[in-house]
């Protein structure tokens, strides 16, 4: 595609995906302990083989139940975590995930005093993320894709799923080229939108039709 067409596709995508998964879960992402931990919880939930909207609803249910930071998650009972996950529709993995969230919170308190900003000091933060129960390579990608706006050393971060969305839309897959379509502030939103396009073919088709008509 031409540069003009690429830009039209990006504009059409952002017009249709104004809210990231994190925003849908009620997370106001800042470089502070609470929002960073909430983003990590969402990454854990999105890592499972479950629909993204269910993962978002489950994260919101956990936060609404008061589990919005590392300490409150650690102090919640296993049953409280299970109940919140179930309320969000996350029933298939609720018991296992409730256990992982509890163990993960304990690890974060022990290793980072509950503050994920300390993880940035690790020699390999992406590898250190995967020490947290429930976070594998996919979860680490989801987390870093979301926090790149407040942890700029990881930007531009377009993981494999975002690149799948770019490929479906006929866009280049190079992170630097994708970031060049938008200002720095919108890079996380573009990465998230591309993931939506990878997971939702009707959305991708709608974006392409709108770009052609522009």
C-alpha positions as CSV (number, residue, x, y, z in Angstrom):
1,X,0.0,0.0,0.0
2,X,1.0,3.6,-0.5
3,X,1.9,5.8,2.5
4,X,-1.3,7.7,1.9
5,X,-3.3,4.5,2.2
6,X,-1.4,3.3,5.2
7,X,-2.2,6.6,7.0
8,X,-5.9,6.2,6.1
9,X,-6.0,2.7,7.5
10,X,-4.3,3.9,10.8
11,X,-6.8,6.8,11.1
12,X,-9.8,4.5,10.4
13,X,-8.5,2.0,13.1
14,X,-8.0,4.7,15.7
15,X,-11.4,6.2,15.0
16,X,-13.0,2.8,15.8
17,X,-10.8,1.8,18.7
18,X,-10.6,4.9,20.9
19,X,-10.4,2.9,24.2
20,X,-7.7,0.4,25.0
21,X,-8.3,-2.8,26.9
22,X,-6.8,-1.1,29.9
23,X,-9.1,1.9,29.6
24,X,-12.1,-0.5,29.2
25,X,-11.1,-2.1,32.5
26,X,-11.1,1.3,34.2
27,X,-7.4,1.6,34.4
28,X,-6.0,5.2,34.2
29,X,-2.4,4.3,33.4
30,X,0.3,6.3,35.1
31,X,3.7,5.4,36.3
32,X,2.5,4.8,39.9
33,X,2.1,1.5,41.8
34,X,-1.6,1.1,41.6
35,X,-2.2,1.5,37.8
36,X,0.9,-0.5,37.0
37,X,-0.3,-3.4,39.1
38,X,-3.8,-3.2,37.6
39,X,-2.2,-3.4,34.1
40,X,-0.3,-6.4,35.2
41,X,-3.4,-8.1,36.5
42,X,-5.1,-7.4,33.2
43,X,-2.2,-8.9,31.3
44,X,-2.4,-12.1,33.4
45,X,-6.1,-12.4,32.6
46,X,-5.7,-11.6,28.9
47,X,-3.0,-14.3,28.6
48,X,-5.5,-17.1,29.1
49,X,-7.4,-18.7,26.2
50,X,-10.5,-16.7,26.9
51,X,-12.3,-13.8,25.1
52,X,-10.7,-10.5,25.7
53,X,-14.0,-8.9,26.8
54,X,-14.3,-11.5,29.5
55,X,-10.8,-10.8,30.7
56,X,-11.5,-7.1,30.8
57,X,-14.8,-7.7,32.8
58,X,-13.0,-9.9,35.2
59,X,-10.2,-7.3,35.8
60,X,-12.9,-4.7,36.4
61,X,-14.7,-7.0,38.9
62,X,-11.5,-7.5,40.8
63,X,-10.8,-3.8,41.0
64,X,-14.4,-3.0,42.0
65,X,-14.0,-5.6,44.8
66,X,-11.1,-3.5,46.2
67,X,-8.2,-5.5,44.8
68,X,-6.6,-2.5,43.1
69,X,-3.0,-2.8,44.4
70,X,-0.5,-5.5,45.4
71,X,-1.3,-5.4,49.1
72,X,-5.0,-5.5,48.8
73,X,-4.7,-8.5,46.4
74,X,-2.4,-10.3,48.8
75,X,-4.7,-9.6,51.7
76,X,-7.8,-10.8,49.9
77,X,-8.9,-14.3,50.6
78,X,-8.6,-16.9,47.8
79,X,-12.4,-17.2,47.8
80,X,-12.8,-13.4,47.4
81,X,-10.6,-13.5,44.3
82,X,-12.5,-16.5,43.0
83,X,-15.9,-14.7,43.5
84,X,-14.7,-11.6,41.8
85,X,-13.4,-13.5,38.8
86,X,-16.6,-15.4,38.6
87,X,-18.6,-12.2,38.7
88,X,-16.6,-11.0,35.7
89,X,-17.4,-14.3,33.8
90,X,-13.9,-15.7,34.2
91,X,-15.2,-19.0,35.5
92,X,-13.2,-21.5,33.4
93,X,-9.9,-20.4,35.0
94,X,-11.1,-18.8,38.2
95,X,-9.6,-21.1,40.8
96,X,-6.2,-21.4,39.2
97,X,-6.1,-17.7,38.5
98,X,-7.1,-16.8,42.0
99,X,-4.2,-18.8,43.3
100,X,-1.7,-17.2,40.8
101,X,-2.9,-13.7,41.7
102,X,-2.3,-14.4,45.4
103,X,1.2,-15.9,44.9
104,X,2.1,-13.1,42.4
105,X,1.1,-10.4,44.9
106,X,3.2,-12.1,47.6
107,X,6.2,-12.2,45.3
108,X,5.8,-8.5,44.3
109,X,5.6,-7.5,48.0
110,X,8.8,-9.5,48.8
111,X,10.8,-8.6,45.8
112,X,9.7,-5.0,44.9
113,X,7.8,-3.9,48.1
114,X,4.7,-3.9,45.9
115,X,6.0,-1.3,43.5
116,X,6.4,-2.4,39.9
117,X,8.5,0.6,39.1
118,X,11.4,-1.2,40.9
119,X,11.2,-3.9,38.1
120,X,12.6,-1.3,35.7
121,X,15.9,-1.5,37.6
122,X,16.3,-5.2,36.7
123,X,18.9,-6.0,34.1
124,X,16.2,-7.7,32.0
125,X,12.8,-6.5,33.0
126,X,11.0,-8.6,30.5
127,X,12.6,-11.7,31.9
128,X,11.9,-10.6,35.4
129,X,8.2,-10.1,34.6
130,X,8.0,-13.8,33.7
131,X,9.0,-14.8,37.3
132,X,5.5,-13.5,38.3
133,X,2.9,-16.4,38.4
134,X,0.6,-16.1,35.4
135,X,3.0,-14.1,33.3
136,X,4.7,-15.9,30.5
137,X,6.1,-14.4,27.2
138,X,2.5,-13.5,26.1
139,X,1.7,-11.8,29.3
140,X,5.0,-9.9,29.4
141,X,4.2,-8.7,25.8
142,X,0.8,-7.5,26.8
143,X,2.1,-5.6,29.9
144,X,5.0,-3.9,28.0
145,X,2.7,-3.1,25.1
146,X,0.4,-1.2,27.5
147,X,3.0,0.5,29.7
148,X,5.3,1.7,26.9
149,X,3.7,5.1,27.2
150,X,5.0,5.5,30.8
151,X,8.1,3.3,30.4
152,X,9.4,4.9,27.2
153,X,12.6,2.7,27.2
154,X,10.4,-0.1,25.8
155,X,8.8,2.0,23.0
156,X,7.9,1.4,20.3
157,X,6.5,-2.0,21.5
158,X,4.5,-3.8,18.9
159,X,4.4,-7.5,19.9
160,X,3.6,-10.4,17.7
161,X,-0.2,-10.1,18.1
162,X,0.0,-6.4,17.2
163,X,2.1,-7.2,14.2
164,X,-0.5,-9.8,13.2
165,X,-3.1,-7.0,13.2
166,X,-0.8,-4.9,11.1
167,X,-0.4,-7.7,8.6
168,X,-4.1,-8.2,8.4
169,X,-4.6,-4.5,7.6
170,X,-1.8,-4.5,5.1
171,X,0.4,-2.2,7.2
172,X,4.2,-2.6,7.7
173,X,5.1,-4.8,10.7
174,X,8.2,-2.9,11.7
175,X,7.7,-1.3,15.2
176,X,9.5,1.8,14.1
177,X,7.4,2.2,10.9
178,X,4.2,1.6,12.8
179,X,5.1,4.1,15.5
180,X,5.9,6.6,12.7
181,X,2.2,6.8,11.8
182,X,1.2,8.5,15.1
183,X,2.6,10.8,17.8
184,X,4.3,9.2,20.8
185,X,1.2,9.6,22.9
186,X,-0.8,7.4,20.6
187,X,1.7,4.6,20.1
188,X,0.1,2.4,22.9
189,X,-3.3,3.0,21.5
190,X,-2.3,2.0,18.0
191,X,-0.6,-1.2,19.3
192,X,-3.8,-2.0,21.2
193,X,-5.9,-1.2,18.2
194,X,-3.8,-3.6,16.0
195,X,-4.4,-6.3,18.6
196,X,-8.2,-5.7,18.3
197,X,-7.8,-6.0,14.5
198,X,-5.9,-9.3,14.8
199,X,-8.6,-10.7,17.0
200,X,-11.7,-9.3,15.2
201,X,-11.8,-9.8,11.5
202,X,-15.1,-7.9,11.0
203,X,-13.4,-4.9,12.6
204,X,-10.4,-5.2,10.3
205,X,-12.7,-5.4,7.3
206,X,-14.6,-2.4,8.4
207,X,-11.3,-0.4,8.9
208,X,-10.1,-1.4,5.4
209,X,-13.5,-0.4,3.8
210,X,-13.4,3.0,5.6
211,X,-9.9,3.6,4.5
212,X,-10.8,2.9,0.9
213,X,-13.7,5.3,1.1
214,X,-11.6,8.1,2.6
